[in-house]
């Protein structure tokens, strides 16, 4: 995933934000991106458990911030989502960038969910748990 490009877009969004709620929304998204970027350095199960909790908490904060931001603009969260899903609201360059990043994120998600844990081989089948 091109984290550098995503971070540049987040910085531009913060600079162009029409109100403080939009800045906070960009910051909450940035937190998720930074967490995802750091996930490549996780080593053991404990790291993954802690990461999963932090990621879940961060997503929750972002969802709450999305709602606050939408209301600050006089929109419902659904209307705000519809705005961002409409290519007419963006230049063709912006829309293509967004779609490329979205597709890359979806591909990364697909790859991460395809990883299957290995089955443990039990050598002594007489053991009962």
C-alpha angles and dihedrals in degrees: 000000000000099000093169091059092046091051090051090052091049091052091050090049091052092050093048096041112131094211142012092261090062090051090052090049091053089048092051090051089048089055090056092048092050091049091050091048091052092049089084089069097054114121116180143018093271090055091051093048091051091045092051092052093047091047092049091048091047092050089051092052090048092051090051091048091049089057093048091047093049092050091047087059094046093253136116116239088252092054091049091050090049090051092055092046093055113090090201089073093063139051114257090252092052092045093049091049091050093048093048091051091045092051091047091051091048091050091050090049091050092050093049093051092049092064106104123197115244117251115249114240113224109209098186106050092182092074113105123200 
